[in-house]
Amino acid sequence: MQVKDNRCMSEKATRSSCPINIALELFGDKWTLLIVRDMMFRQLQAYGDFLNSPEGISTNILADRLKQLESNGLIRKYPDPGDGKKYIYLLTEKGEELMPVLIEMIRWGMKYSEDSAMPVEIRKRLETDLDGFIEQSRTVIRRKREALLKN
C-alpha cells in the first residue's frame, strides 16, 4: 500500500506506523487468531484445551503465542482455581475488542468457502441477529473474567 505521506510505508520491511501493520504485528498470525477464536467463541481457557483444537498447534508455538498475547495485553493469565499448578487464560477488554474483526473474517469465510464448517445455528444467528450474537459472546467473556477477579 502506498500512501503519499509514507505513514503506511516503511524503510524497514517488517515495521511501519501503518495501523494495519501495527494490528498485524499484534494478532496477525494464524495461530494467534485461532487461539483468540478459541477463547472468544469456544470458551477455551486452559493450555491443554488449546492443544486439542482441530488445527493441531504444537506446544512450542502455543507457549510462544500465549506469551505474545499476554505481553501485548490481549489476554491475561490467572492461576487455575481448581488446580494451583495450572493457569487459565482469558481475553482482556483489549482482546475482546477483536470480536468484530473475527466475526467479519467468519462471515467472509462462510460467504466464499463451500468447506466452511460453521454450525447452522451460529450461521443463522450471524445472518439474522449479529448484534445479539456479539452481545451474548461478550457477556460470556466478561462473566468469566469477573468471576476470576472475585477469587
GIWO-V807261 format. One record per helix or strand of 3 or more residues. SS is the DSSP state (A for helix, B for strand). FROM is the first residue (numbers start at 1). LEN is the number of residues. Records with the same first field share a line. If there is no record, write none. Layout:
SS = FROM-LEN, FROM-LEN
//
This chain:
A = 19-9, 30-12, 47-5, 59-13, 93-4, 99-14, 120-9, 130-21
B = 75-6, 83-9
//
